[in-house]
């Protein structure tokens, strides 16, 4: 099997796993959430069982709550924008390719391809970042980094094959366009040597993962959290419920039926949620599998 075939297999394997994880948010509010988590949740619990992999199952942005912080809300909106832009660019590029195939015009060198040689890969990277923000597990952002490297090696292999088959037209095309960014910008930020490219890739990975950990720390510090119950902490799903949570949690914990369920040697996370909250089923699944210990609806 040739190198590009291995690369394509890796690409599709990564894409499938990435989109399964990224669309977890859609699956979890569906009637099939229980079936999905019967398979996927053991994987997350396995990752969480070991200190070296526990961080992969963690979130770096709010995922089931509406944050009160404006920065976190803006990042969430940006995730939706990036996803829509990325998918729109991808389908535009796909239309260019298939129109060229049906009309037998040969290699696509116009439109977006007149500026960037691989705009479809760039579009998928943009959409992938949007999805990583919308369902922000650390595992998702790691897979996004893997996808970038896979796209790079796949693009290099495609260019090698295009040069072998259409050197007269493709070589001038490569000289006037960038691989993933406009040529001028790409020459400014991308090193030319192999060592420089490796260092660039390592640096990019460190920046992305470091940014995710910083966002996680920022998120934790800006949660609508109540922690006056000793071994019980409460988290408000909606920021407008923070006042009710602050004034009701002590009374709730004093109820006999609640006190019976609280063990002194355990720690509890309570979700303070609206009665019509769409993801109550998801919280129930987490409670059953051990990710969440209890929940209280207002």
Order of alpha helices (4+ residues) and beta strands (2+ residues): alpha-alpha-alpha-alpha-alpha-alpha-alpha-alpha-beta-beta-alpha-alpha-beta-alpha-beta
